[in-house]
Amino acid sequence: MNFKTKLATFTAIVLLIFLVGETAILINLQNSGIQINSIRVACVGDSITAGTEYPVDLWQMLGSDYIVGNFGIGGATVALGTGSSWMNETGFEVAKRFQPEIVVIALGTNDANSNYNVTNADFVRDYSILINEFQELTNKPKVYIVLPPPIFENKANLSQTFFTQNVIPSIRQVATNTGLPLIDAYAALVNYPEYFADGVHPNVQGAQKIADAVYVVLHSNRT
């Protein structure tokens, strides 16, 4: 079974978790050829997670001892007050029921939407709430924070200035406050505007660079 086939299998598994409960995941993992005792990695994010190859690339790099779940939701924000918060989506509960050992959070891009008036203090508070939700799971997953890729000129109403001057520093502040590892996808892609056809979403090469950045940090923190 190749990794893209595994991803399709995983998507079906996540749906079954939501619809019929945790027993279904064990049955379907057995039938899929994926090891039940694999290390579960939850990729939490927005459309950059949901709509690119980054989670699949990461899975391929980590190898068969891992299952990488894609919990990206298009348009999702960190901030609860935007009406599009990732924490207000159904995928939030599904991700927790996945019981990940590792959580990689790549959010913040949509918080730069010019229609939102998110303060740095609100962003930091809400990001900390999100992290705490995962840290309180019974299996106590390791949580990693991603500095999202840069925003270039775009038609999505995302402010480059607000992103670099407010969102990125706020994410760094969250990492400092929580003591959690920071994965720098911003630095990995800031010199590659050609990888962003619409100024926001990385192409295949850009997704690979995100996966590379995540893999390096996860690999260095293996116990």
Biotite code that builds the C-alpha atoms (Angstrom):
import biotite.structure as struc

atoms = struc.array([
    struc.Atom([0.000, 0.000, 0.000], chain_id="A", res_id=1, res_name="MET", atom_name="CA", element="C"),
    struc.Atom([1.573, 3.332, -1.029], chain_id="A", res_id=2, res_name="ASN", atom_name="CA", element="C"),
    struc.Atom([1.309, 6.477, 1.062], chain_id="A", res_id=3, res_name="PHE", atom_name="CA", element="C"),
    struc.Atom([-1.409, 8.149, -1.017], chain_id="A", res_id=4, res_name="LYS", atom_name="CA", element="C"),
    struc.Atom([-3.503, 5.011, -0.727], chain_id="A", res_id=5, res_name="THR", atom_name="CA", element="C"),
    struc.Atom([-2.867, 5.027, 3.014], chain_id="A", res_id=6, res_name="LYS", atom_name="CA", element="C"),
    struc.Atom([-4.031, 8.627, 3.189], chain_id="A", res_id=7, res_name="LEU", atom_name="CA", element="C"),
    struc.Atom([-7.301, 7.721, 1.485], chain_id="A", res_id=8, res_name="ALA", atom_name="CA", element="C"),
    struc.Atom([-7.680, 4.821, 3.908], chain_id="A", res_id=9, res_name="THR", atom_name="CA", element="C"),
    struc.Atom([-7.014, 7.142, 6.828], chain_id="A", res_id=10, res_name="PHE", atom_name="CA", element="C"),
    struc.Atom([-9.627, 9.630, 5.632], chain_id="A", res_id=11, res_name="THR", atom_name="CA", element="C"),
    struc.Atom([-12.216, 6.853, 5.690], chain_id="A", res_id=12, res_name="ALA", atom_name="CA", element="C"),
    struc.Atom([-11.053, 5.840, 9.158], chain_id="A", res_id=13, res_name="ILE", atom_name="CA", element="C"),
    struc.Atom([-11.433, 9.372, 10.530], chain_id="A", res_id=14, res_name="VAL", atom_name="CA", element="C"),
    struc.Atom([-14.952, 9.539, 9.120], chain_id="A", res_id=15, res_name="LEU", atom_name="CA", element="C"),
    struc.Atom([-15.787, 6.276, 10.835], chain_id="A", res_id=16, res_name="LEU", atom_name="CA", element="C"),
    struc.Atom([-14.440, 7.540, 14.145], chain_id="A", res_id=17, res_name="ILE", atom_name="CA", element="C"),
    struc.Atom([-16.808, 10.471, 13.938], chain_id="A", res_id=18, res_name="PHE", atom_name="CA", element="C"),
    struc.Atom([-19.813, 8.439, 12.853], chain_id="A", res_id=19, res_name="LEU", atom_name="CA", element="C"),
    struc.Atom([-19.633, 5.263, 14.878], chain_id="A", res_id=20, res_name="VAL", atom_name="CA", element="C"),
    struc.Atom([-17.007, 5.600, 17.566], chain_id="A", res_id=21, res_name="GLY", atom_name="CA", element="C"),
    struc.Atom([-13.552, 4.392, 18.479], chain_id="A", res_id=22, res_name="GLU", atom_name="CA", element="C"),
    struc.Atom([-14.143, 0.679, 17.896], chain_id="A", res_id=23, res_name="THR", atom_name="CA", element="C"),
    struc.Atom([-14.353, 1.331, 14.160], chain_id="A", res_id=24, res_name="ALA", atom_name="CA", element="C"),
    struc.Atom([-10.814, 2.653, 13.950], chain_id="A", res_id=25, res_name="ILE", atom_name="CA", element="C"),
    struc.Atom([-9.359, -0.567, 15.359], chain_id="A", res_id=26, res_name="LEU", atom_name="CA", element="C"),
    struc.Atom([-11.330, -2.718, 12.936], chain_id="A", res_id=27, res_name="ILE", atom_name="CA", element="C"),
    struc.Atom([-10.384, -0.616, 9.935], chain_id="A", res_id=28, res_name="ASN", atom_name="CA", element="C"),
    struc.Atom([-6.734, -0.326, 10.892], chain_id="A", res_id=29, res_name="LEU", atom_name="CA", element="C"),
    struc.Atom([-6.575, -4.101, 11.027], chain_id="A", res_id=30, res_name="GLN", atom_name="CA", element="C"),
    struc.Atom([-8.143, -4.388, 7.585], chain_id="A", res_id=31, res_name="ASN", atom_name="CA", element="C"),
    struc.Atom([-5.951, -1.673, 6.045], chain_id="A", res_id=32, res_name="SER", atom_name="CA", element="C"),
    struc.Atom([-2.565, -3.242, 6.803], chain_id="A", res_id=33, res_name="GLY", atom_name="CA", element="C"),
    struc.Atom([-1.580, -0.253, 8.967], chain_id="A", res_id=34, res_name="ILE", atom_name="CA", element="C"),
    struc.Atom([-0.216, -1.208, 12.375], chain_id="A", res_id=35, res_name="GLN", atom_name="CA", element="C"),
    struc.Atom([-2.568, -0.412, 15.264], chain_id="A", res_id=36, res_name="ILE", atom_name="CA", element="C"),
    struc.Atom([0.395, 0.462, 17.496], chain_id="A", res_id=37, res_name="ASN", atom_name="CA", element="C"),
    struc.Atom([1.809, 2.986, 15.008], chain_id="A", res_id=38, res_name="SER", atom_name="CA", element="C"),
    struc.Atom([2.718, 6.421, 16.359], chain_id="A", res_id=39, res_name="ILE", atom_name="CA", element="C"),
    struc.Atom([-0.156, 8.749, 15.542], chain_id="A", res_id=40, res_name="ARG", atom_name="CA", element="C"),
    struc.Atom([0.670, 12.219, 14.263], chain_id="A", res_id=41, res_name="VAL", atom_name="CA", element="C"),
    struc.Atom([-2.133, 14.789, 13.957], chain_id="A", res_id=42, res_name="ALA", atom_name="CA", element="C"),
    struc.Atom([-1.433, 17.579, 11.463], chain_id="A", res_id=43, res_name="CYS", atom_name="CA", element="C"),
    struc.Atom([-3.666, 20.430, 12.599], chain_id="A", res_id=44, res_name="VAL", atom_name="CA", element="C"),
    struc.Atom([-4.053, 23.391, 10.289], chain_id="A", res_id=45, res_name="GLY", atom_name="CA", element="C"),
    struc.Atom([-5.902, 25.311, 7.622], chain_id="A", res_id=46, res_name="ASP", atom_name="CA", element="C"),
    struc.Atom([-6.002, 24.848, 3.834], chain_id="A", res_id=47, res_name="SER", atom_name="CA", element="C"),
    struc.Atom([-2.202, 24.783, 3.680], chain_id="A", res_id=48, res_name="ILE", atom_name="CA", element="C"),
    struc.Atom([-2.447, 21.531, 5.607], chain_id="A", res_id=49, res_name="THR", atom_name="CA", element="C"),
    struc.Atom([-5.707, 20.301, 4.071], chain_id="A", res_id=50, res_name="ALA", atom_name="CA", element="C"),
    struc.Atom([-4.935, 21.084, 0.437], chain_id="A", res_id=51, res_name="GLY", atom_name="CA", element="C"),
    struc.Atom([-1.255, 20.348, -0.082], chain_id="A", res_id=52, res_name="THR", atom_name="CA", element="C"),
    struc.Atom([0.935, 17.259, -0.091], chain_id="A", res_id=53, res_name="GLU", atom_name="CA", element="C"),
    struc.Atom([2.733, 18.244, 3.116], chain_id="A", res_id=54, res_name="TYR", atom_name="CA", element="C"),
    struc.Atom([1.112, 15.628, 5.425], chain_id="A", res_id=55, res_name="PRO", atom_name="CA", element="C"),
    struc.Atom([1.655, 12.876, 2.849], chain_id="A", res_id=56, res_name="VAL", atom_name="CA", element="C"),
    struc.Atom([5.276, 13.937, 2.328], chain_id="A", res_id=57, res_name="ASP", atom_name="CA", element="C"),
    struc.Atom([5.785, 13.946, 6.090], chain_id="A", res_id=58, res_name="LEU", atom_name="CA", element="C"),
    struc.Atom([4.276, 10.480, 6.423], chain_id="A", res_id=59, res_name="TRP", atom_name="CA", element="C"),
    struc.Atom([6.558, 9.129, 3.745], chain_id="A", res_id=60, res_name="GLN", atom_name="CA", element="C"),
    struc.Atom([9.594, 10.584, 5.521], chain_id="A", res_id=61, res_name="MET", atom_name="CA", element="C"),
    struc.Atom([8.578, 9.268, 8.945], chain_id="A", res_id=62, res_name="LEU", atom_name="CA", element="C"),
    struc.Atom([7.971, 5.759, 7.652], chain_id="A", res_id=63, res_name="GLY", atom_name="CA", element="C"),
    struc.Atom([5.708, 2.838, 8.376], chain_id="A", res_id=64, res_name="SER", atom_name="CA", element="C"),
    struc.Atom([5.903, 3.154, 12.172], chain_id="A", res_id=65, res_name="ASP", atom_name="CA", element="C"),
    struc.Atom([3.737, 6.265, 11.923], chain_id="A", res_id=66, res_name="TYR", atom_name="CA", element="C"),
    struc.Atom([0.208, 7.238, 10.902], chain_id="A", res_id=67, res_name="ILE", atom_name="CA", element="C"),
    struc.Atom([-0.145, 10.878, 9.853], chain_id="A", res_id=68, res_name="VAL", atom_name="CA", element="C"),
    struc.Atom([-3.668, 12.268, 10.081], chain_id="A", res_id=69, res_name="GLY", atom_name="CA", element="C"),
    struc.Atom([-4.605, 15.378, 8.097], chain_id="A", res_id=70, res_name="ASN", atom_name="CA", element="C"),
    struc.Atom([-6.842, 17.618, 10.210], chain_id="A", res_id=71, res_name="PHE", atom_name="CA", element="C"),
    struc.Atom([-6.526, 20.703, 8.059], chain_id="A", res_id=72, res_name="GLY", atom_name="CA", element="C"),
    struc.Atom([-9.688, 22.818, 7.649], chain_id="A", res_id=73, res_name="ILE", atom_name="CA", element="C"),
    struc.Atom([-9.822, 25.452, 4.939], chain_id="A", res_id=74, res_name="GLY", atom_name="CA", element="C"),
    struc.Atom([-10.192, 29.007, 6.222], chain_id="A", res_id=75, res_name="GLY", atom_name="CA", element="C"),
    struc.Atom([-9.548, 28.028, 9.842], chain_id="A", res_id=76, res_name="ALA", atom_name="CA", element="C"),
    struc.Atom([-8.092, 30.515, 12.286], chain_id="A", res_id=77, res_name="THR", atom_name="CA", element="C"),
    struc.Atom([-6.568, 30.319, 15.733], chain_id="A", res_id=78, res_name="VAL", atom_name="CA", element="C"),
    struc.Atom([-8.630, 33.154, 17.151], chain_id="A", res_id=79, res_name="ALA", atom_name="CA", element="C"),
    struc.Atom([-11.992, 32.147, 18.572], chain_id="A", res_id=80, res_name="LEU", atom_name="CA", element="C"),
    struc.Atom([-13.581, 35.499, 17.800], chain_id="A", res_id=81, res_name="GLY", atom_name="CA", element="C"),
    struc.Atom([-13.312, 35.247, 14.008], chain_id="A", res_id=82, res_name="THR", atom_name="CA", element="C"),
    struc.Atom([-16.187, 32.799, 13.529], chain_id="A", res_id=83, res_name="GLY", atom_name="CA", element="C"),
    struc.Atom([-13.806, 30.493, 11.653], chain_id="A", res_id=84, res_name="SER", atom_name="CA", element="C"),
    struc.Atom([-11.779, 29.148, 14.552], chain_id="A", res_id=85, res_name="SER", atom_name="CA", element="C"),
    struc.Atom([-10.380, 25.656, 14.094], chain_id="A", res_id=86, res_name="TRP", atom_name="CA", element="C"),
    struc.Atom([-11.576, 24.897, 17.625], chain_id="A", res_id=87, res_name="MET", atom_name="CA", element="C"),
    struc.Atom([-15.179, 25.495, 16.588], chain_id="A", res_id=88, res_name="ASN", atom_name="CA", element="C"),
    struc.Atom([-15.031, 22.934, 13.774], chain_id="A", res_id=89, res_name="GLU", atom_name="CA", element="C"),
    struc.Atom([-16.098, 19.286, 13.990], chain_id="A", res_id=90, res_name="THR", atom_name="CA", element="C"),
    struc.Atom([-12.558, 18.277, 13.053], chain_id="A", res_id=91, res_name="GLY", atom_name="CA", element="C"),
    struc.Atom([-11.389, 19.506, 16.447], chain_id="A", res_id=92, res_name="PHE", atom_name="CA", element="C"),
    struc.Atom([-13.236, 16.744, 18.272], chain_id="A", res_id=93, res_name="GLU", atom_name="CA", element="C"),
    struc.Atom([-12.280, 14.170, 15.628], chain_id="A", res_id=94, res_name="VAL", atom_name="CA", element="C"),
    struc.Atom([-8.611, 15.080, 16.035], chain_id="A", res_id=95, res_name="ALA", atom_name="CA", element="C"),
    struc.Atom([-8.811, 14.546, 19.791], chain_id="A", res_id=96, res_name="LYS", atom_name="CA", element="C"),
    struc.Atom([-10.536, 11.200, 19.347], chain_id="A", res_id=97, res_name="ARG", atom_name="CA", element="C"),
    struc.Atom([-7.694, 10.195, 17.028], chain_id="A", res_id=98, res_name="PHE", atom_name="CA", element="C"),
    struc.Atom([-5.610, 10.168, 20.256], chain_id="A", res_id=99, res_name="GLN", atom_name="CA", element="C"),
    struc.Atom([-2.394, 11.407, 18.682], chain_id="A", res_id=100, res_name="PRO", atom_name="CA", element="C"),
    struc.Atom([0.985, 10.921, 20.290], chain_id="A", res_id=101, res_name="GLU", atom_name="CA", element="C"),
    struc.Atom([2.255, 13.926, 18.322], chain_id="A", res_id=102, res_name="ILE", atom_name="CA", element="C"),
    struc.Atom([0.344, 17.081, 17.356], chain_id="A", res_id=103, res_name="VAL", atom_name="CA", element="C"),
    struc.Atom([1.750, 19.495, 14.770], chain_id="A", res_id=104, res_name="VAL", atom_name="CA", element="C"),
    struc.Atom([-0.178, 22.784, 14.727], chain_id="A", res_id=105, res_name="ILE", atom_name="CA", element="C"),
    struc.Atom([0.208, 24.952, 11.610], chain_id="A", res_id=106, res_name="ALA", atom_name="CA", element="C"),
    struc.Atom([-2.304, 27.779, 11.985], chain_id="A", res_id=107, res_name="LEU", atom_name="CA", element="C"),
    struc.Atom([-2.229, 31.570, 11.837], chain_id="A", res_id=108, res_name="GLY", atom_name="CA", element="C"),
    struc.Atom([-2.346, 32.393, 8.122], chain_id="A", res_id=109, res_name="THR", atom_name="CA", element="C"),
    struc.Atom([-6.069, 33.167, 8.093], chain_id="A", res_id=110, res_name="ASN", atom_name="CA", element="C"),
    struc.Atom([-5.752, 35.258, 11.248], chain_id="A", res_id=111, res_name="ASP", atom_name="CA", element="C"),
    struc.Atom([-4.116, 37.851, 8.975], chain_id="A", res_id=112, res_name="ALA", atom_name="CA", element="C"),
    struc.Atom([-7.437, 38.413, 7.194], chain_id="A", res_id=113, res_name="ASN", atom_name="CA", element="C"),
    struc.Atom([-8.059, 42.147, 7.016], chain_id="A", res_id=114, res_name="SER", atom_name="CA", element="C"),
    struc.Atom([-11.695, 41.623, 8.026], chain_id="A", res_id=115, res_name="ASN", atom_name="CA", element="C"),
    struc.Atom([-10.620, 40.321, 11.438], chain_id="A", res_id=116, res_name="TYR", atom_name="CA", element="C"),
    struc.Atom([-9.538, 42.616, 14.230], chain_id="A", res_id=117, res_name="ASN", atom_name="CA", element="C"),
    struc.Atom([-7.607, 40.090, 16.233], chain_id="A", res_id=118, res_name="VAL", atom_name="CA", element="C"),
    struc.Atom([-5.334, 41.529, 18.891], chain_id="A", res_id=119, res_name="THR", atom_name="CA", element="C"),
    struc.Atom([-2.026, 39.886, 19.674], chain_id="A", res_id=120, res_name="ASN", atom_name="CA", element="C"),
    struc.Atom([-3.218, 39.202, 23.221], chain_id="A", res_id=121, res_name="ALA", atom_name="CA", element="C"),
    struc.Atom([-6.367, 37.426, 21.992], chain_id="A", res_id=122, res_name="ASP", atom_name="CA", element="C"),
    struc.Atom([-4.369, 35.381, 19.503], chain_id="A", res_id=123, res_name="PHE", atom_name="CA", element="C"),
    struc.Atom([-1.842, 34.267, 22.116], chain_id="A", res_id=124, res_name="VAL", atom_name="CA", element="C"),
    struc.Atom([-4.607, 33.412, 24.582], chain_id="A", res_id=125, res_name="ARG", atom_name="CA", element="C"),
    struc.Atom([-6.618, 31.388, 22.059], chain_id="A", res_id=126, res_name="ASP", atom_name="CA", element="C"),
    struc.Atom([-3.557, 29.555, 20.726], chain_id="A", res_id=127, res_name="TYR", atom_name="CA", element="C"),
    struc.Atom([-2.701, 28.605, 24.298], chain_id="A", res_id=128, res_name="SER", atom_name="CA", element="C"),
    struc.Atom([-6.244, 27.284, 24.799], chain_id="A", res_id=129, res_name="ILE", atom_name="CA", element="C"),
    struc.Atom([-5.871, 25.116, 21.693], chain_id="A", res_id=130, res_name="LEU", atom_name="CA", element="C"),
    struc.Atom([-2.566, 23.706, 22.886], chain_id="A", res_id=131, res_name="ILE", atom_name="CA", element="C"),
    struc.Atom([-3.996, 22.996, 26.325], chain_id="A", res_id=132, res_name="ASN", atom_name="CA", element="C"),
    struc.Atom([-6.900, 21.053, 24.799], chain_id="A", res_id=133, res_name="GLU", atom_name="CA", element="C"),
    struc.Atom([-4.415, 18.576, 23.342], chain_id="A", res_id=134, res_name="PHE", atom_name="CA", element="C"),
    struc.Atom([-2.121, 18.520, 26.353], chain_id="A", res_id=135, res_name="GLN", atom_name="CA", element="C"),
    struc.Atom([-5.045, 17.505, 28.554], chain_id="A", res_id=136, res_name="GLU", atom_name="CA", element="C"),
    struc.Atom([-5.716, 14.347, 26.533], chain_id="A", res_id=137, res_name="LEU", atom_name="CA", element="C"),
    struc.Atom([-5.136, 11.194, 28.550], chain_id="A", res_id=138, res_name="THR", atom_name="CA", element="C"),
    struc.Atom([-2.221, 10.093, 26.369], chain_id="A", res_id=139, res_name="ASN", atom_name="CA", element="C"),
    struc.Atom([-0.425, 13.458, 26.795], chain_id="A", res_id=140, res_name="LYS", atom_name="CA", element="C"),
    struc.Atom([0.781, 14.050, 23.218], chain_id="A", res_id=141, res_name="PRO", atom_name="CA", element="C"),
    struc.Atom([3.843, 16.052, 22.337], chain_id="A", res_id=142, res_name="LYS", atom_name="CA", element="C"),
    struc.Atom([2.761, 19.328, 20.731], chain_id="A", res_id=143, res_name="VAL", atom_name="CA", element="C"),
    struc.Atom([4.773, 21.203, 18.112], chain_id="A", res_id=144, res_name="TYR", atom_name="CA", element="C"),
    struc.Atom([4.065, 24.729, 16.889], chain_id="A", res_id=145, res_name="ILE", atom_name="CA", element="C"),
    struc.Atom([4.675, 25.699, 13.259], chain_id="A", res_id=146, res_name="VAL", atom_name="CA", element="C"),
    struc.Atom([5.493, 29.191, 12.052], chain_id="A", res_id=147, res_name="LEU", atom_name="CA", element="C"),
    struc.Atom([3.341, 29.148, 8.886], chain_id="A", res_id=148, res_name="PRO", atom_name="CA", element="C"),
    struc.Atom([4.769, 29.816, 5.416], chain_id="A", res_id=149, res_name="PRO", atom_name="CA", element="C"),
    struc.Atom([5.000, 33.460, 4.353], chain_id="A", res_id=150, res_name="PRO", atom_name="CA", element="C"),
    struc.Atom([2.149, 35.298, 2.692], chain_id="A", res_id=151, res_name="ILE", atom_name="CA", element="C"),
    struc.Atom([2.937, 36.976, -0.617], chain_id="A", res_id=152, res_name="PHE", atom_name="CA", element="C"),
    struc.Atom([0.770, 39.273, -2.745], chain_id="A", res_id=153, res_name="GLU", atom_name="CA", element="C"),
    struc.Atom([-2.677, 37.707, -2.844], chain_id="A", res_id=154, res_name="ASN", atom_name="CA", element="C"),
    struc.Atom([-6.379, 38.221, -3.540], chain_id="A", res_id=155, res_name="LYS", atom_name="CA", element="C"),
    struc.Atom([-7.517, 36.432, -0.391], chain_id="A", res_id=156, res_name="ALA", atom_name="CA", element="C"),
    struc.Atom([-7.617, 39.594, 1.732], chain_id="A", res_id=157, res_name="ASN", atom_name="CA", element="C"),
    struc.Atom([-4.686, 38.374, 3.811], chain_id="A", res_id=158, res_name="LEU", atom_name="CA", element="C"),
    struc.Atom([-2.404, 41.177, 4.990], chain_id="A", res_id=159, res_name="SER", atom_name="CA", element="C"),
    struc.Atom([1.311, 40.496, 4.565], chain_id="A", res_id=160, res_name="GLN", atom_name="CA", element="C"),
    struc.Atom([2.115, 43.310, 6.965], chain_id="A", res_id=161, res_name="THR", atom_name="CA", element="C"),
    struc.Atom([-0.195, 42.105, 9.731], chain_id="A", res_id=162, res_name="PHE", atom_name="CA", element="C"),
    struc.Atom([1.052, 38.561, 9.263], chain_id="A", res_id=163, res_name="PHE", atom_name="CA", element="C"),
    struc.Atom([4.735, 39.434, 9.628], chain_id="A", res_id=164, res_name="THR", atom_name="CA", element="C"),
    struc.Atom([4.319, 42.113, 12.297], chain_id="A", res_id=165, res_name="GLN", atom_name="CA", element="C"),
    struc.Atom([1.631, 40.512, 14.435], chain_id="A", res_id=166, res_name="ASN", atom_name="CA", element="C"),
    struc.Atom([0.890, 36.851, 13.699], chain_id="A", res_id=167, res_name="VAL", atom_name="CA", element="C"),
    struc.Atom([4.457, 35.577, 13.425], chain_id="A", res_id=168, res_name="ILE", atom_name="CA", element="C"),
    struc.Atom([5.686, 37.358, 16.601], chain_id="A", res_id=169, res_name="PRO", atom_name="CA", element="C"),
    struc.Atom([2.574, 36.151, 18.461], chain_id="A", res_id=170, res_name="SER", atom_name="CA", element="C"),
    struc.Atom([3.268, 32.533, 17.504], chain_id="A", res_id=171, res_name="ILE", atom_name="CA", element="C"),
    struc.Atom([6.834, 32.950, 18.715], chain_id="A", res_id=172, res_name="ARG", atom_name="CA", element="C"),
    struc.Atom([5.430, 34.319, 21.971], chain_id="A", res_id=173, res_name="GLN", atom_name="CA", element="C"),
    struc.Atom([3.205, 31.261, 22.350], chain_id="A", res_id=174, res_name="VAL", atom_name="CA", element="C"),
    struc.Atom([6.221, 29.000, 21.880], chain_id="A", res_id=175, res_name="ALA", atom_name="CA", element="C"),
    struc.Atom([8.149, 30.973, 24.488], chain_id="A", res_id=176, res_name="THR", atom_name="CA", element="C"),
    struc.Atom([5.253, 30.961, 26.953], chain_id="A", res_id=177, res_name="ASN", atom_name="CA", element="C"),
    struc.Atom([4.626, 27.233, 26.613], chain_id="A", res_id=178, res_name="THR", atom_name="CA", element="C"),
    struc.Atom([8.192, 26.050, 26.112], chain_id="A", res_id=179, res_name="GLY", atom_name="CA", element="C"),
    struc.Atom([7.088, 24.004, 23.092], chain_id="A", res_id=180, res_name="LEU", atom_name="CA", element="C"),
    struc.Atom([9.294, 23.311, 20.053], chain_id="A", res_id=181, res_name="PRO", atom_name="CA", element="C"),
    struc.Atom([8.920, 25.752, 17.162], chain_id="A", res_id=182, res_name="LEU", atom_name="CA", element="C"),
    struc.Atom([9.082, 24.553, 13.544], chain_id="A", res_id=183, res_name="ILE", atom_name="CA", element="C"),
    struc.Atom([10.023, 27.369, 11.159], chain_id="A", res_id=184, res_name="ASP", atom_name="CA", element="C"),
    struc.Atom([8.198, 26.851, 7.857], chain_id="A", res_id=185, res_name="ALA", atom_name="CA", element="C"),
    struc.Atom([8.317, 30.619, 7.349], chain_id="A", res_id=186, res_name="TYR", atom_name="CA", element="C"),
    struc.Atom([12.093, 30.729, 7.026], chain_id="A", res_id=187, res_name="ALA", atom_name="CA", element="C"),
    struc.Atom([12.054, 27.604, 4.872], chain_id="A", res_id=188, res_name="ALA", atom_name="CA", element="C"),
    struc.Atom([9.903, 29.316, 2.227], chain_id="A", res_id=189, res_name="LEU", atom_name="CA", element="C"),
    struc.Atom([10.407, 33.064, 2.560], chain_id="A", res_id=190, res_name="VAL", atom_name="CA", element="C"),
    struc.Atom([12.833, 33.087, -0.388], chain_id="A", res_id=191, res_name="ASN", atom_name="CA", element="C"),
    struc.Atom([10.598, 31.037, -2.675], chain_id="A", res_id=192, res_name="TYR", atom_name="CA", element="C"),
    struc.Atom([7.679, 33.244, -3.817], chain_id="A", res_id=193, res_name="PRO", atom_name="CA", element="C"),
    struc.Atom([7.595, 31.241, -7.046], chain_id="A", res_id=194, res_name="GLU", atom_name="CA", element="C"),
    struc.Atom([6.235, 28.294, -5.045], chain_id="A", res_id=195, res_name="TYR", atom_name="CA", element="C"),
    struc.Atom([3.025, 30.257, -4.293], chain_id="A", res_id=196, res_name="PHE", atom_name="CA", element="C"),
    struc.Atom([0.837, 30.654, -7.369], chain_id="A", res_id=197, res_name="ALA", atom_name="CA", element="C"),
    struc.Atom([-1.841, 32.526, -5.428], chain_id="A", res_id=198, res_name="ASP", atom_name="CA", element="C"),
    struc.Atom([0.483, 34.099, -2.886], chain_id="A", res_id=199, res_name="GLY", atom_name="CA", element="C"),
    struc.Atom([-0.804, 31.917, -0.036], chain_id="A", res_id=200, res_name="VAL", atom_name="CA", element="C"),
    struc.Atom([-0.821, 28.197, -0.844], chain_id="A", res_id=201, res_name="HIS", atom_name="CA", element="C"),
    struc.Atom([2.496, 26.452, -1.567], chain_id="A", res_id=202, res_name="PRO", atom_name="CA", element="C"),
    struc.Atom([2.833, 24.128, -4.543], chain_id="A", res_id=203, res_name="ASN", atom_name="CA", element="C"),
    struc.Atom([4.301, 20.620, -4.469], chain_id="A", res_id=204, res_name="VAL", atom_name="CA", element="C"),
    struc.Atom([7.841, 21.903, -3.930], chain_id="A", res_id=205, res_name="GLN", atom_name="CA", element="C"),
    struc.Atom([6.671, 24.229, -1.181], chain_id="A", res_id=206, res_name="GLY", atom_name="CA", element="C"),
    struc.Atom([4.739, 21.464, 0.568], chain_id="A", res_id=207, res_name="ALA", atom_name="CA", element="C"),
    struc.Atom([7.869, 19.324, 0.545], chain_id="A", res_id=208, res_name="GLN", atom_name="CA", element="C"),
    struc.Atom([9.805, 22.106, 2.249], chain_id="A", res_id=209, res_name="LYS", atom_name="CA", element="C"),
    struc.Atom([7.169, 22.279, 4.993], chain_id="A", res_id=210, res_name="ILE", atom_name="CA", element="C"),
    struc.Atom([7.370, 18.515, 5.441], chain_id="A", res_id=211, res_name="ALA", atom_name="CA", element="C"),
    struc.Atom([11.182, 18.733, 5.555], chain_id="A", res_id=212, res_name="ASP", atom_name="CA", element="C"),
    struc.Atom([11.065, 21.390, 8.277], chain_id="A", res_id=213, res_name="ALA", atom_name="CA", element="C"),
    struc.Atom([8.578, 19.407, 10.345], chain_id="A", res_id=214, res_name="VAL", atom_name="CA", element="C"),
    struc.Atom([10.466, 16.146, 9.908], chain_id="A", res_id=215, res_name="TYR", atom_name="CA", element="C"),
    struc.Atom([13.789, 17.631, 11.042], chain_id="A", res_id=216, res_name="VAL", atom_name="CA", element="C"),
    struc.Atom([12.301, 18.816, 14.333], chain_id="A", res_id=217, res_name="VAL", atom_name="CA", element="C"),
    struc.Atom([10.277, 15.657, 14.961], chain_id="A", res_id=218, res_name="LEU", atom_name="CA", element="C"),
    struc.Atom([13.304, 13.494, 14.208], chain_id="A", res_id=219, res_name="HIS", atom_name="CA", element="C"),
    struc.Atom([15.538, 15.528, 16.528], chain_id="A", res_id=220, res_name="SER", atom_name="CA", element="C"),
    struc.Atom([13.009, 15.076, 19.349], chain_id="A", res_id=221, res_name="ASN", atom_name="CA", element="C"),
    struc.Atom([12.628, 11.318, 19.025], chain_id="A", res_id=222, res_name="ARG", atom_name="CA", element="C"),
    struc.Atom([13.121, 9.531, 22.316], chain_id="A", res_id=223, res_name="THR", atom_name="CA", element="C"),
])
